[in-house]
């Protein structure tokens, strides 16, 4: 494995952990949903880097797009 690919894996994984930590610790629900969507997109990117494009497409479509839309509609429907 080349050093560039290894660096890309490490960078994506570190950013993924940071986004997941932000999704759990942020007090504002909308910010938490955005951080969760970013974590899901980073996970899809990691799957792509691991040469699993079918899993990456499914994660991006369901995990990032559909779940984020459902969470946004749910947060907007609640009162603050």
VMD Tcl script that builds the backbone (N, CA, C; Angstrom):
set m [mol new atoms 240]
animate dup $m
set s [atomselect $m all]
$s set {name element resname resid chain x y z} {
  {N N UNK 1 A 0.850 -1.166 0.000}
  {CA C UNK 1 A 0.000 0.000 0.000}
  {C C UNK 1 A 0.902 1.237 0.000}
  {N N UNK 2 A 0.540 2.202 -0.824}
  {CA C UNK 2 A 1.377 3.395 -0.926}
  {C C UNK 2 A 1.163 4.306 0.282}
  {N N UNK 3 A 2.134 5.145 0.574}
  {CA C UNK 3 A 2.016 6.044 1.727}
  {C C UNK 3 A 0.857 7.040 1.592}
  {N N UNK 4 A 0.539 7.426 0.353}
  {CA C UNK 4 A -0.560 8.366 0.141}
  {C C UNK 4 A -1.901 7.741 0.493}
  {N N UNK 5 A -2.098 6.486 0.115}
  {CA C UNK 5 A -3.342 5.783 0.429}
  {C C UNK 5 A -3.437 5.552 1.927}
  {N N UNK 6 A -2.332 5.199 2.547}
  {CA C UNK 6 A -2.323 5.002 3.993}
  {C C UNK 6 A -2.648 6.301 4.724}
  {N N UNK 7 A -2.109 7.411 4.261}
  {CA C UNK 7 A -2.409 8.705 4.862}
  {C C UNK 7 A -3.879 9.057 4.669}
  {N N UNK 8 A -4.444 8.734 3.508}
  {CA C UNK 8 A -5.863 9.025 3.255}
  {C C UNK 8 A -6.752 8.230 4.209}
  {N N UNK 9 A -6.421 6.962 4.429}
  {CA C UNK 9 A -7.197 6.151 5.380}
  {C C UNK 9 A -7.147 6.748 6.785}
  {N N UNK 10 A -5.969 7.114 7.219}
  {CA C UNK 10 A -5.816 7.664 8.570}
  {C C UNK 10 A -6.541 8.996 8.696}
  {N N UNK 11 A -6.440 9.845 7.691}
  {CA C UNK 11 A -7.091 11.150 7.729}
  {C C UNK 11 A -8.617 11.003 7.773}
  {N N UNK 12 A -9.147 10.109 6.961}
  {CA C UNK 12 A -10.596 9.894 6.938}
  {C C UNK 12 A -11.070 9.310 8.263}
  {N N UNK 13 A -10.338 8.367 8.808}
  {CA C UNK 13 A -10.748 7.751 10.077}
  {C C UNK 13 A -10.685 8.724 11.247}
  {N N UNK 14 A -9.651 9.553 11.287}
  {CA C UNK 14 A -9.555 10.544 12.367}
  {C C UNK 14 A -10.693 11.557 12.255}
  {N N UNK 15 A -10.969 12.013 11.040}
  {CA C UNK 15 A -12.070 12.951 10.836}
  {C C UNK 15 A -13.407 12.303 11.148}
  {N N UNK 16 A -13.549 11.027 10.850}
  {CA C UNK 16 A -14.772 10.294 11.163}
  {C C UNK 16 A -15.004 10.228 12.669}
  {N N UNK 17 A -13.962 9.961 13.423}
  {CA C UNK 17 A -14.085 9.913 14.889}
  {C C UNK 17 A -14.450 11.292 15.439}
  {N N UNK 18 A -13.864 12.342 14.894}
  {CA C UNK 18 A -14.182 13.700 15.345}
  {C C UNK 18 A -15.638 14.035 15.040}
  {N N UNK 19 A -16.111 13.698 13.850}
  {CA C UNK 19 A -17.505 13.981 13.488}
  {C C UNK 19 A -18.475 13.183 14.361}
  {N N UNK 20 A -18.148 11.945 14.642}
  {CA C UNK 20 A -19.015 11.132 15.503}
  {C C UNK 20 A -19.032 11.685 16.923}
  {N N UNK 21 A -17.880 12.133 17.417}
  {CA C UNK 21 A -17.827 12.735 18.752}
  {C C UNK 21 A -18.664 14.011 18.807}
  {N N UNK 22 A -18.579 14.829 17.755}
  {CA C UNK 22 A -19.388 16.047 17.705}
  {C C UNK 22 A -20.870 15.731 17.631}
  {N N UNK 23 A -21.239 14.686 16.899}
  {CA C UNK 23 A -22.650 14.312 16.792}
  {C C UNK 23 A -23.226 13.934 18.146}
  {N N UNK 24 A -22.414 13.368 19.004}
  {CA C UNK 24 A -22.895 12.940 20.317}
  {C C UNK 24 A -22.868 14.089 21.324}
  {N N UNK 25 A -21.892 14.977 21.234}
  {CA C UNK 25 A -21.709 15.983 22.279}
  {C C UNK 25 A -22.365 17.328 22.009}
  {N N UNK 26 A -22.722 17.636 20.775}
  {CA C UNK 26 A -23.323 18.939 20.490}
  {C C UNK 26 A -24.700 19.053 21.143}
  {N N UNK 27 A -25.009 20.226 21.670}
  {CA C UNK 27 A -26.282 20.442 22.352}
  {C C UNK 27 A -27.412 20.755 21.371}
  {N N UNK 28 A -27.093 21.450 20.289}
  {CA C UNK 28 A -28.099 21.787 19.283}
  {C C UNK 28 A -28.376 20.562 18.418}
  {N N UNK 29 A -29.654 20.203 18.316}
  {CA C UNK 29 A -30.000 18.979 17.589}
  {C C UNK 29 A -29.696 19.070 16.097}
  {N N UNK 30 A -29.926 20.232 15.490}
  {CA C UNK 30 A -29.662 20.358 14.057}
  {C C UNK 30 A -28.169 20.238 13.770}
  {N N UNK 31 A -27.342 20.815 14.616}
  {CA C UNK 31 A -25.893 20.677 14.451}
  {C C UNK 31 A -25.465 19.225 14.628}
  {N N UNK 32 A -26.109 18.537 15.547}
  {CA C UNK 32 A -25.804 17.126 15.767}
  {C C UNK 32 A -26.179 16.283 14.551}
  {N N UNK 33 A -27.293 16.595 13.927}
  {CA C UNK 33 A -27.711 15.869 12.720}
  {C C UNK 33 A -26.734 16.115 11.578}
  {N N UNK 34 A -26.259 17.343 11.437}
  {CA C UNK 34 A -25.283 17.661 10.387}
  {C C UNK 34 A -23.970 16.923 10.640}
  {N N UNK 35 A -23.543 16.860 11.887}
  {CA C UNK 35 A -22.321 16.117 12.215}
  {C C UNK 35 A -22.498 14.626 11.944}
  {N N UNK 36 A -23.692 14.110 12.220}
  {CA C UNK 36 A -23.966 12.697 11.927}
  {C C UNK 36 A -23.955 12.433 10.420}
  {N N UNK 37 A -24.474 13.365 9.639}
  {CA C UNK 37 A -24.433 13.222 8.179}
  {C C UNK 37 A -22.996 13.261 7.668}
  {N N UNK 38 A -22.182 14.127 8.261}
  {CA C UNK 38 A -20.772 14.186 7.862}
  {C C UNK 38 A -20.054 12.886 8.199}
  {N N UNK 39 A -20.367 12.324 9.364}
  {CA C UNK 39 A -19.761 11.046 9.740}
  {C C UNK 39 A -20.180 9.948 8.775}
  {N N UNK 40 A -21.425 9.968 8.353}
  {CA C UNK 40 A -21.897 8.953 7.412}
  {C C UNK 40 A -21.232 9.107 6.049}
  {N N UNK 41 A -21.055 10.337 5.597}
  {CA C UNK 41 A -20.355 10.554 4.328}
  {C C UNK 41 A -18.892 10.123 4.409}
  {N N UNK 42 A -18.265 10.391 5.535}
  {CA C UNK 42 A -16.878 9.951 5.713}
  {C C UNK 42 A -16.778 8.431 5.762}
  {N N UNK 43 A -17.776 7.790 6.345}
  {CA C UNK 43 A -17.791 6.329 6.356}
  {C C UNK 43 A -17.960 5.777 4.943}
  {N N UNK 44 A -18.805 6.429 4.142}
  {CA C UNK 44 A -18.952 6.021 2.746}
  {C C UNK 44 A -17.638 6.201 1.984}
  {N N UNK 45 A -16.931 7.282 2.269}
  {CA C UNK 45 A -15.628 7.491 1.632}
  {C C UNK 45 A -14.633 6.415 2.042}
  {N N UNK 46 A -14.652 6.026 3.301}
  {CA C UNK 46 A -13.745 4.963 3.764}
  {C C UNK 46 A -14.070 3.630 3.085}
  {N N UNK 47 A -15.341 3.330 2.920}
  {CA C UNK 47 A -15.717 2.113 2.194}
  {C C UNK 47 A -15.201 2.157 0.750}
  {N N UNK 48 A -15.283 3.334 0.138}
  {CA C UNK 48 A -14.778 3.462 -1.225}
  {C C UNK 48 A -13.268 3.258 -1.273}
  {N N UNK 49 A -12.569 3.822 -0.285}
  {CA C UNK 49 A -11.117 3.634 -0.234}
  {C C UNK 49 A -10.732 2.183 0.016}
  {N N UNK 50 A -11.618 1.433 0.652}
  {CA C UNK 50 A -11.373 0.011 0.900}
  {C C UNK 50 A -11.845 -0.868 -0.261}
  {N N UNK 51 A -12.160 -0.232 -1.398}
  {CA C UNK 51 A -12.556 -0.924 -2.620}
  {C C UNK 51 A -13.868 -1.688 -2.471}
  {N N UNK 52 A -14.841 -1.060 -1.805}
  {CA C UNK 52 A -16.187 -1.617 -1.701}
  {C C UNK 52 A -17.177 -0.561 -2.183}
  {N N UNK 53 A -17.210 -0.303 -3.505}
  {CA C UNK 53 A -18.046 0.802 -3.996}
  {C C UNK 53 A -19.544 0.558 -3.822}
  {N N UNK 54 A -19.984 -0.692 -3.866}
  {CA C UNK 54 A -21.406 -0.949 -3.677}
  {C C UNK 54 A -21.856 -0.613 -2.259}
  {N N UNK 55 A -21.042 -0.939 -1.280}
  {CA C UNK 55 A -21.342 -0.599 0.109}
  {C C UNK 55 A -21.260 0.910 0.305}
  {N N UNK 56 A -20.300 1.558 -0.353}
  {CA C UNK 56 A -20.154 3.005 -0.239}
  {C C UNK 56 A -21.373 3.725 -0.794}
  {N N UNK 57 A -21.890 3.262 -1.921}
  {CA C UNK 57 A -23.080 3.886 -2.510}
  {C C UNK 57 A -24.288 3.691 -1.608}
  {N N UNK 58 A -24.440 2.511 -1.047}
  {CA C UNK 58 A -25.567 2.255 -0.148}
  {C C UNK 58 A -25.461 3.112 1.109}
  {N N UNK 59 A -24.276 3.245 1.662}
  {CA C UNK 59 A -24.081 4.069 2.864}
  {C C UNK 59 A -24.356 5.535 2.558}
  {N N UNK 60 A -23.905 6.003 1.418}
  {CA C UNK 60 A -24.135 7.401 1.060}
  {C C UNK 60 A -25.616 7.671 0.821}
  {N N UNK 61 A -26.294 6.749 0.163}
  {CA C UNK 61 A -27.707 6.967 -0.156}
  {C C UNK 61 A -28.602 6.834 1.067}
  {N N UNK 62 A -28.407 5.792 1.830}
  {CA C UNK 62 A -29.292 5.543 2.969}
  {C C UNK 62 A -28.790 6.257 4.216}
  {N N UNK 63 A -27.525 6.071 4.543}
  {CA C UNK 63 A -26.992 6.639 5.773}
  {C C UNK 63 A -26.896 8.142 5.749}
  {N N UNK 64 A -26.381 8.697 4.680}
  {CA C UNK 64 A -26.180 10.144 4.636}
  {C C UNK 64 A -27.418 10.881 4.149}
  {N N UNK 65 A -28.035 10.414 3.092}
  {CA C UNK 65 A -29.133 11.171 2.493}
  {C C UNK 65 A -30.475 10.916 3.177}
  {N N UNK 66 A -30.903 9.675 3.186}
  {CA C UNK 66 A -32.248 9.373 3.678}
  {C C UNK 66 A -32.366 9.565 5.188}
  {N N UNK 67 A -31.436 9.045 5.935}
  {CA C UNK 67 A -31.490 9.185 7.398}
  {C C UNK 67 A -31.378 10.648 7.820}
  {N N UNK 68 A -30.522 11.409 7.157}
  {CA C UNK 68 A -30.379 12.819 7.491}
  {C C UNK 68 A -31.674 13.572 7.212}
  {N N UNK 69 A -32.310 13.277 6.093}
  {CA C UNK 69 A -33.583 13.935 5.783}
  {C C UNK 69 A -34.650 13.598 6.822}
  {N N UNK 70 A -34.719 12.353 7.232}
  {CA C UNK 70 A -35.705 11.958 8.247}
  {C C UNK 70 A -35.415 12.654 9.572}
  {N N UNK 71 A -34.154 12.716 9.969}
  {CA C UNK 71 A -33.792 13.390 11.221}
  {C C UNK 71 A -34.100 14.885 11.155}
  {N N UNK 72 A -33.826 15.520 10.026}
  {CA C UNK 72 A -34.112 16.948 9.894}
  {C C UNK 72 A -35.601 17.210 9.993}
  {N N UNK 73 A -36.417 16.396 9.315}
  {CA C UNK 73 A -37.876 16.559 9.422}
  {C C UNK 73 A -38.355 16.343 10.850}
  {N N UNK 74 A -37.777 15.401 11.540}
  {CA C UNK 74 A -38.186 15.125 12.930}
  {C C UNK 74 A -37.781 16.275 13.854}
  {N N UNK 75 A -36.589 16.817 13.677}
  {CA C UNK 75 A -36.146 17.914 14.534}
  {C C UNK 75 A -36.969 19.164 14.261}
  {N N UNK 76 A -37.271 19.430 12.994}
  {CA C UNK 76 A -38.064 20.610 12.656}
  {C C UNK 76 A -39.499 20.510 13.137}
  {N N UNK 77 A -39.998 19.270 13.285}
  {CA C UNK 77 A -41.385 19.087 13.726}
  {C C UNK 77 A -41.540 19.249 15.234}
  {N N UNK 78 A -40.458 19.230 15.966}
  {CA C UNK 78 A -40.533 19.377 17.416}
  {C C UNK 78 A -40.417 20.832 17.802}
  {N N UNK 79 A -40.894 21.146 18.977}
  {CA C UNK 79 A -40.800 22.501 19.509}
  {C C UNK 79 A -39.549 22.621 20.350}
  {N N UNK 80 A -38.991 23.817 20.394}
  {CA C UNK 80 A -37.797 24.051 21.202}
  {C C UNK 80 A -38.168 24.551 22.557}
}
mol reanalyze $m
mol bondsrecalc $m
mol representation Tube
mol addrep $m
